[in-house]
Amino acid sequence: MKAPAFWWQARPSLAAWVLSPVGTLYGAVTVRRMAQEGEPAPLPVICVGNFTAGGAGKTPSAIAIAQILAGLGEHPAFLTRGYGGSLTGPVAVTPSHTAAEVGDEPLLLARHFVTVVASDRPAGAQEADRRGATVVVLDDGLQNPSLTKDLTFAVVDAAFGLGNGLCVPAGPLRAPLDRQLAHAHAVILIGAGERGVRIARAAAVRGRPVLHAHMVPDPAVAASLAGRSVFAFAGIGMPEKFFATLRGLGADVAVGRTFADHQPFDVETVEELVREAETAGLMPITTEKDAVRLQALAGQTDVLSRIGTLPVTLQFETPDEVAHLLQAAISHWRAQQDGT
């Protein structure tokens, strides 16, 4: 679905207030669900989630955390439910899988480390263990109680924050912030913005460390976009973030076309997008996540090679602090297993 624009307004709109009773109920149900006790996993579990529905930057954060774990000598494996895919798993993602089978985000994750898709998270953790992982990075599990978590990061986009501060469907929150902060050990704040400052203050009141980070576009692609007029399209949680990134690189976003998050593309739609862009003398460009879904059309159309992609990575300002939190959580888990 597309996130309604009124979600991200600073103050609730009339539509938000009308929906707020439903949002209050939704949030209460989520709070009760989060309070349930999870099953222990055969490996330490590092959870990367977010407070809101929508693209806060969770997938790049999970990849960055897994890379830090690898630098500590661990063998991380991603565990995800594979939103948008048909397979329930547990199944390890391979290059032969499609987004229709496992979802788009798992295909991105699998480019870096072993990735297991499983609707049953405890079974997925068992599969990661069988595949030689020493630690699980649980993608999007803050509100899911099925596994015991040893360290939980909540990812926040500082520019968008929590939107209007209401719960789905009145706003983007999955549950009230304070109730969710009770289940998060640290907050990853991406970028800058007054909304992010307010969340950092709330985290500080709870005694939660705030880890500052920023997105870094691929340097070569970034350089090639300076001064270019582009036809940008995206089917992600917050397409506006992609358009803003392009503008920040010096590109002229002449057209910005949005689709629902995770929406599959068909040949007719993609060919029309490219035809419209090239007729106007614009470069068609999209996100890595969208490009993964476009690959399902390989062999059905020749326009894919004419669509640009902007890869981005997440960089922590204090990676040593992240490494310390990870080491402490893993060491605590292992000490418990040893009975010490």
N, C-alpha and C positions, 0 to 999 in steps of 0.2 A: 504494500500500500504506500501511497504518498503521504508523508506527514503533513497535516494541514498547516498552512502558513500561520494561523492564529496561535498555534502551539508556541511559537518562538517570539511572540510579542512580549514586551517587558511587563505589560499588565494584561490580565485576562479580558478577553473580548466578551461581547454578549453571548456568542456561541459557546465560549468556554464556560461561562457561568451557568448556562442552560444545561450543559453536560456535566457540571461539577458533581452533582449527587451520584451519578454513575461512576465518576472518577474516584470519589471517596470510597465507594463500595469496592471498586477494582483494587485500590491501594490497600484496603483492609484485608482483602483476600490474599494479596501478595505478601503482606506482612505476616499473616498466619502461616503461609506456606514457607516463608524463609525461616521461620522459627522451628521447623521440623528438624529432627536429628538425621544426619546423613550417614551412609554406610562408610566404614573405613576402607581405604584403598590400599593395594599392595605397594604403592609408591607415594611419596609426598606429592600433594596436589597444590599447584599454584594457580589460582583463579584470576582471570582477567575479565572484568565485566564493566557495566556502566549503569548509572542511575536512571537513564532515560531510554526510551525507544527511539532509535535513530543513530546515525553515524557519528559517534564521538571520537573515533580513531582507535577502536578496540583491536582490530586485526593488526595494524602496524605495531601497536603496543605489545601484543602477544609475541610477534616476531622478534622485536627488540629484546624482550625479556628472555626468550628462548636462546637468543644469541649470547646474552650475558651468561646464562646457565651453561652453555657449551664452553664458554671461556673459563668457567669454573671447573671444567672437567666432567660435567654432567652430560647425560644423553637424553635430552628432552624429547617428548612426543606431545603433539597437540591432540587434544580430545575435544570434539565438537559434535553437536547434533546434526550438522549439515543442513541448515535451514534452506528450503527450496529444493532439496534433493529428494529422490524417491526411495533411496536405500535407507533402511533403518539400522543396519549393521548388527554387531560391530564389523567394520570393514576398514582395512588400511587403504588410503587413497593412492592410486597409481596414475601415471600419465594417460592411461587409456580411459580413465573415468571422465564423464562429462559433468557439467554443472547441473544438468537435469537429474543426474544420478546422485551426486554427493553435495551439490550446492557450489556456489562460486567461491566463497571464502575458503573452504577446505582445499580447493585447487591452488589457491595462492599460498596457503600455509604449507602445503606439501612440497612446494618448491624449495623449502628450507630444511624441514625436518619431518620425520615420520608423523603422519597425521591419521588419526582414527576417527571415523564417523560412527556415532552410536547414539540412538535415541535413549538407550539404557546406559547412563553414564557409568555406573559401577562395572557393567560388563565391558564397556569401552576401556576403562582403566586396566582391567584384567588383560585385555588384548594388547594394550601398550606395554604392559609388563612382559608379556610373552614375546614381544618384538624387540626386547632388549633395552627399553627405556629405563632410566633411573629416576626420572621425575616427569610428572604430567603437567602440562600447561593447559588448563581448562578454559576454553574459549567461550565467553558469554555464559558464565555460570553463577553470577552474583545472586540471582533470584531463584536458582535451582538448588533444592536442598538434598538432592539424592546422594551426593558425595560429601564426606568430611573434607573441609578445605584447611590447608595448613598456612596459607598466606593468600589474602585476597586484595587485589588492586581494583579500584574503581576509576575508570577513565572518564575525563570530563574535557570537553572543548571549551576553552576559556571564553571564546567570543560568543558562543551560543548559550553556555551555561545550562540552566534548567528551564529555559524558556519562561513560560508564564507561571511556573511553580505548581501547576496542578497535575493530577494523575490522569493517565489514559482513561477515556478518550477526550477529556477536557484539556489535557496538556500532555507533555512528553514524559513525565515522571512515571516510573513503574510502581512506586510506593513513595510515601513521604520521605524527604531527604534524611531527617534525623533517624528514622527507623532503618533506613538502608545503611547509613554510616555506622550503625551498630555492628554490621556484619562485614565492614571493610576495614582492612588493616592499614591501608595507605591509599592516597588519592594521586592519580597521575593527571596533572593539569597541562593540557596541550595548548600552546600559543599564549596569547595575552588578551586581556579584556576585563572590564569592571565586573562582569558577571562571574568570571573566574575568581576574581579577588574575593567576592562574597562567599563563594564555595570554600575557598582556602581558609577563610576565617571560621566558617562552620566546622571544617575539619579540625582546625587548631583547637576549638572548644572541646572537641571530642578526643583530643590528644592524638590525632592521626597525622602522620607526616605527609607533606605535600611534595611530590616529585615533579619538578618542572621539566617539560619536554617540548620539542617543536618538530614539525614535519619538514623534511629536506627533499625537495624534488631532485630527480636525476640531473646532475650538472650538465651533461651533454644535451639532453632534451630541453632543459631549461634555457640554455644558450640559444638553441635553434628557434625558440618561440619568441624571443625578444623582437618586437616590432611586427610580428605576424598577425594577420587578421584570421581568426579561427571561428569555426562552427563547433562549439563544444556541446556534448550531450552526455548525460549521466543518469543511471538508474541506481542511485545509492541513497543512504539515509538523509544526507544533506547535500544535494547537488550544488547549492550555492557556495559551499566551501571549495569545491573544485573550480568553479568559475572565478572565485576570488583569488585562488592560488594562481590561476593562469594570468589574471590581471596583474598580480604581484610580480610576475616574471616579465612583465612588459608586453604581454600579448593583448591584442584588441579582441575581446569576446563579442563579435558582431552578432552572434546568435547563441543563446544558451537554451538548449532543449532538455527538459526533465522527463524522467520516466519513474515509475514506482520502483522502490528498492527491491533488488533481486529479480526484476522483471525480465523474462526471457525475450530475446529478439528473434524476429523472423526475417527471412530473406527480403520480402517486400519492403518492410520498414527500414532495414539497413540500407538497401539500395536507394531508397527514396531520400534518406538522410544524406548519403554521399552525393547523390545527384543534385540535391538542393544546395549543398555546400559548394560543390565545384562550379555550379552555374553562377553562383554569387562570387566566385573567385576566393573562396574561403577554404582553409585547411580543416578537415574534419578531425576531431580529437576527442578522446574519452579517457576514462580511468582504467587502471589495471583490473579492477573487479569487473567492470563492464566488458573489458577485452576478453576476459576468461569466458564469459557467456557467449561472446561473439564467436569464439572458436568452435562452437557447436555447429556453425554454418560453414565451416571449412569444406571446400569441395562443392558447395552449392552456389557460391557466388565468387566473383573475382575482385570484389571491392574491398575485402578486408585488408589487403596490403596497402590500401590508400588511406587507412584510418590511423592517425597517430595515437600514441598512448603515453601518458605521463606517469612514470613510476615515482613513488615517494617512499621514504623511509622515516622512521621515528628515531630521534636522537635525544637521549636524556642529558640534561645539563650536569647532573651529578651521577654518572653511572656507578661510581664506587658505592654510593649510598644504596642504590638498587641492589647491587651485588651483596652488600652487607645484609640487607633484609632477606634476600634469597638464601644466603648461606645460613643465617640464623634459623630460618624456618626449617630448612632441610636437616640441619644438625639436630634440632629439637625433635623432629620426626624420627630420625635414626636412633637417637638416645632413648626415645620411648620404646622403639622396637627391641632395643637391647636390654630394656628393663633397668636402665640407669637413670 
